[in-house]
Amino acid sequence: MQELLTRSQAAEEAENQASNASPNPTMGEIIAARYSRRDLLRGGLAVTAISATVAPLALAVSDKARADTNTPTFTFKEVAAGSDDRMHVAEGYDADVLIRWGDPVLPGAPPFDPQNQTAAAQARQFGYNNDYLGYIPLDGSRRGLLVVNHEYTNEELMFPALKERQDTTGFKDMTEELVDIEMAAHGVTVVEIARDREDWGIVLDSPYNHRISPLTEMAADDGPAAGEQRLQTSGDPSGKRIVGTLNNCAGGMTPWNTYLAAEENFHLYFWTY
């Protein structure tokens, strides 16, 4: 009997098959060629950048740089490894939940109910799996904008009823409505946060709060990309209208306090079970 995979498992399996036949060097090889061992020892950022790649050469350079220094980088007691339902932090530190999947971001967002999700509700609520946080200060360190990506979704965890049938039917019970909810959970969230004494909270009525999903229309009216041939589609021959953003992984902040979101692995969204 063929084992049924969740979509996330299927996506991981697909990563074992090369999707880019280009002979160009990998990012890891470019970084390894650019930075000398002395550069790595001087800059922890370079080590981190190399470690984030998968090129064996880059990893070897990074490992050697670590091996050549015994200077500790942490000033707190190490937290023991483990796996449970609690968040563990070092002694003397606290961790609080600021915002969770389904929490309201925009006016009119209903309270989160995992048993009664809709795409319209999710489009106004905080999205799913994120792996990048950026902060844009508005008032020093007391108020600012939190920018967050929402990279992917896990159907078997998002939808309780679907989870109950997953082991026997796979995802044959997926519907257009459920897919729309998933799409609305992707993208980017921009939300204002403020600090009251020692606690941070969400400013729910902030005019800065925003949700961008794969269905959000955006304009590219100016700049070097406006009208570029690679942006021209049958739906928009002008190349100045972009519809949505998908599978946003990582990101970055510019010196001008603007946020850069990065898309990846979009090819994994074009498959059938």
C-alpha positions as CSV (number, residue, x, y, z in Angstrom):
1,M,0.0,0.0,0.0
2,Q,1.4,3.4,-1.0
3,E,2.2,5.7,1.9
4,L,0.1,8.9,1.9
5,L,2.2,12.0,2.3
6,T,1.1,15.4,3.6
7,R,1.9,18.3,1.3
8,S,4.8,19.4,3.4
9,Q,6.2,15.9,3.3
10,A,5.7,15.8,-0.5
11,A,7.4,19.2,-0.8
12,E,10.4,17.9,1.1
13,E,10.5,14.9,-1.1
14,A,10.4,17.1,-4.2
15,E,13.5,18.9,-2.9
16,N,15.5,15.7,-3.6
17,Q,14.9,16.3,-7.3
18,A,16.9,19.1,-8.9
19,S,14.7,21.8,-10.5
20,N,17.4,24.1,-11.8
21,A,19.9,22.7,-14.4
22,S,21.8,26.0,-14.7
23,P,25.7,25.5,-14.6
24,N,26.0,28.8,-12.6
25,P,27.7,28.6,-9.2
26,T,25.5,28.2,-6.1
27,M,25.2,31.0,-3.6
28,G,27.3,29.0,-1.2
29,E,30.1,28.7,-3.7
30,I,30.0,32.5,-4.4
31,I,30.2,33.3,-0.7
32,A,33.0,30.9,-0.1
33,A,35.0,32.4,-3.0
34,R,34.3,36.0,-1.8
35,Y,35.3,35.6,1.9
36,S,38.6,34.5,3.2
37,R,39.0,32.6,6.4
38,R,40.2,35.8,8.1
39,D,37.0,37.6,6.9
40,L,34.9,34.8,8.4
41,L,36.6,35.1,11.8
42,R,36.1,38.8,11.8
43,G,32.5,38.7,10.8
44,G,29.9,36.3,12.4
45,L,27.4,37.4,9.8
46,A,29.5,35.9,7.0
47,V,29.7,32.6,8.9
48,T,25.9,32.7,9.3
49,A,25.4,33.5,5.6
50,I,27.6,30.5,4.6
51,S,26.0,28.2,7.0
52,A,22.6,29.0,5.6
53,T,23.6,27.6,2.2
54,V,24.0,23.9,1.2
55,A,27.2,24.1,-0.8
56,P,29.8,21.7,0.7
57,L,32.6,24.1,0.0
58,A,30.9,26.9,1.9
59,L,30.1,24.7,4.8
60,A,33.7,23.5,5.0
61,V,35.0,27.1,5.1
62,S,32.4,28.0,7.8
63,D,33.3,24.9,9.9
64,K,37.0,25.7,9.8
65,A,36.3,29.3,10.9
66,R,34.4,28.1,13.9
67,A,37.0,25.5,14.8
68,D,39.7,28.2,14.9
69,T,38.1,30.3,17.6
70,N,37.1,29.3,21.1
71,T,35.7,32.7,22.1
72,P,32.2,32.2,23.6
73,T,29.4,34.2,21.8
74,F,26.7,33.8,24.5
75,T,26.5,35.4,27.9
76,F,23.8,33.3,29.3
77,K,23.4,29.7,30.5
78,E,22.7,27.3,27.7
79,V,19.1,25.9,27.5
80,A,19.0,22.1,27.4
81,A,17.6,20.6,24.2
82,G,14.2,19.1,24.4
83,S,10.8,18.7,22.7
84,D,7.6,19.5,24.5
85,D,4.7,22.0,24.4
86,R,6.5,24.7,26.3
87,M,8.8,27.6,25.2
88,H,12.1,27.4,27.1
89,V,14.3,30.5,27.5
90,A,17.5,31.1,29.4
91,E,17.6,32.0,33.1
92,G,16.8,35.7,33.6
93,Y,14.8,36.0,30.3
94,D,11.1,35.9,29.6
95,A,9.0,34.9,26.5
96,D,5.5,36.2,25.8
97,V,3.2,35.6,22.9
98,L,2.8,38.8,20.8
99,I,0.6,37.6,18.0
100,R,-0.5,34.1,16.7
101,W,-2.0,32.6,13.6
102,G,-5.6,33.9,13.3
103,D,-5.2,36.8,15.6
104,P,-6.9,40.0,14.2
105,V,-4.7,42.4,12.2
106,L,-7.3,44.5,10.3
107,P,-10.6,46.1,11.4
108,G,-13.5,43.7,11.1
109,A,-11.4,40.6,11.6
110,P,-13.5,38.0,13.6
111,P,-12.1,36.1,16.5
112,F,-10.1,33.0,15.3
113,D,-12.2,29.8,15.2
114,P,-10.2,26.9,13.7
115,Q,-13.5,25.0,13.2
116,N,-15.1,27.8,11.1
117,Q,-12.4,29.4,9.0
118,T,-13.1,31.4,5.9
119,A,-10.8,33.1,3.3
120,A,-12.3,36.5,4.0
121,A,-11.6,36.1,7.8
122,Q,-8.0,34.9,7.2
123,A,-7.3,37.8,4.9
124,R,-7.8,40.1,7.9
125,Q,-6.0,37.9,10.4
126,F,-2.4,37.0,11.1
127,G,-1.1,34.4,8.6
128,Y,0.5,31.0,8.9
129,N,4.2,29.8,9.3
130,N,6.6,32.7,9.4
131,D,10.4,32.6,9.5
132,Y,11.4,36.3,9.2
133,L,10.7,39.3,11.5
134,G,11.7,42.8,10.8
135,Y,11.2,46.0,12.8
136,I,10.7,49.5,11.5
137,P,10.9,52.1,14.4
138,L,8.2,54.8,14.5
139,D,9.0,56.1,17.9
140,G,12.4,54.9,18.9
141,S,12.2,51.6,20.7
142,R,8.7,52.1,22.1
143,R,6.6,51.9,18.9
144,G,7.2,50.5,15.5
145,L,6.0,48.3,12.7
146,L,6.6,44.5,12.8
147,V,6.9,43.0,9.3
148,V,6.4,39.2,9.1
149,N,6.4,36.8,6.2
150,H,4.1,33.8,6.0
151,E,5.9,31.2,4.0
152,Y,3.7,28.1,3.7
153,T,0.8,26.2,5.2
154,N,0.2,22.7,6.6
155,E,-3.3,21.5,5.6
156,E,-3.1,18.6,8.0
157,L,-2.7,21.0,10.9
158,M,-4.8,23.9,9.8
159,F,-8.1,22.0,9.3
160,P,-9.2,19.7,12.1
161,A,-11.8,17.9,9.9
162,L,-9.2,17.3,7.2
163,K,-6.7,15.9,9.7
164,E,-9.2,13.3,10.8
165,R,-9.4,11.9,7.2
166,Q,-5.8,12.5,6.2
167,D,-4.5,9.0,7.1
168,T,-7.0,7.3,4.8
169,T,-7.8,9.7,2.0
170,G,-4.7,11.9,1.6
171,F,-5.9,15.3,0.4
172,K,-8.7,14.1,-1.9
173,D,-11.1,16.0,0.4
174,M,-9.5,19.4,-0.3
175,T,-12.0,21.9,-1.6
176,E,-11.7,25.3,-3.4
177,E,-12.8,27.0,-0.2
178,L,-10.0,25.3,1.8
179,V,-7.4,26.3,-0.8
180,D,-8.6,29.9,-0.7
181,I,-8.1,29.9,3.1
182,E,-4.6,28.6,2.6
183,M,-3.8,31.3,0.0
184,A,-5.1,34.0,2.4
185,A,-2.8,32.6,5.1
186,H,0.3,33.1,2.9
187,G,2.1,36.4,2.2
188,V,3.1,39.2,4.5
189,T,1.8,40.9,7.6
190,V,2.6,44.5,8.6
191,V,1.3,45.4,12.1
192,E,2.0,48.2,14.5
193,I,3.3,47.2,17.9
194,A,3.8,49.4,21.0
195,R,5.5,48.9,24.3
196,D,3.7,49.8,27.5
197,R,6.3,49.7,30.3
198,E,7.8,46.3,29.8
199,D,5.1,44.6,27.7
200,W,4.6,44.8,23.9
201,G,1.1,44.7,22.3
202,I,-0.6,45.0,19.0
203,V,-2.1,48.3,17.9
204,L,-5.3,47.0,16.3
205,D,-6.6,50.3,15.0
206,S,-3.3,51.4,13.4
207,P,-3.6,52.7,9.8
208,Y,-0.3,50.9,9.1
209,N,-1.7,47.4,9.6
210,H,-1.7,45.5,6.4
211,R,-2.1,42.0,5.1
212,I,-0.7,41.0,1.7
213,S,-1.7,37.6,0.3
214,P,-1.2,35.8,-3.1
215,L,-4.4,37.5,-4.2
216,T,-3.4,41.1,-3.3
217,E,-3.0,43.4,-6.3
218,M,0.1,45.6,-6.3
219,A,1.3,48.3,-8.7
220,A,4.8,48.5,-10.3
221,D,4.3,52.0,-11.8
222,D,7.8,53.2,-11.4
223,G,11.3,52.0,-10.8
224,P,13.5,49.8,-13.1
225,A,11.1,46.8,-13.0
226,A,8.1,48.8,-14.2
227,G,6.9,47.4,-17.5
228,E,9.8,44.9,-17.6
229,Q,9.2,42.1,-20.1
230,R,9.5,39.4,-17.4
231,L,6.6,41.1,-15.6
232,Q,4.3,41.1,-18.7
233,T,1.6,38.5,-18.6
234,S,-1.6,37.7,-20.6
235,G,-3.5,39.3,-17.7
236,D,-1.4,42.4,-17.7
237,P,0.6,43.0,-20.9
238,S,1.8,46.4,-19.5
239,G,3.9,44.6,-16.8
240,K,2.9,47.1,-14.2
241,R,0.4,45.1,-12.2
242,I,1.5,42.3,-9.8
243,V,-1.0,40.0,-8.2
244,G,0.1,38.7,-4.8
245,T,3.2,37.2,-3.3
246,L,3.7,33.5,-2.4
247,N,6.0,31.3,-0.4
248,N,7.8,34.2,1.2
249,C,11.0,32.9,2.9
250,A,13.4,35.0,4.9
251,G,13.7,38.7,4.1
252,G,15.6,41.8,5.0
253,M,15.5,45.4,6.1
254,T,17.2,48.1,4.0
255,P,19.1,51.2,5.3
256,W,16.0,53.2,4.4
257,N,13.7,51.2,6.7
258,T,11.9,49.4,3.9
259,Y,11.2,45.7,4.0
260,L,12.4,43.1,1.4
261,A,10.4,39.9,1.1
262,A,11.9,36.9,-0.7
263,E,9.9,34.2,-2.6
264,E,11.2,30.7,-3.0
265,N,10.3,27.2,-4.2
266,F,7.2,28.5,-6.1
267,H,7.5,25.5,-8.4
268,L,6.2,23.3,-5.5
269,Y,2.8,24.9,-5.8
270,F,2.2,23.4,-9.2
271,W,1.6,19.7,-8.6
272,T,-1.2,17.3,-8.1
273,Y,-1.5,14.6,-5.5
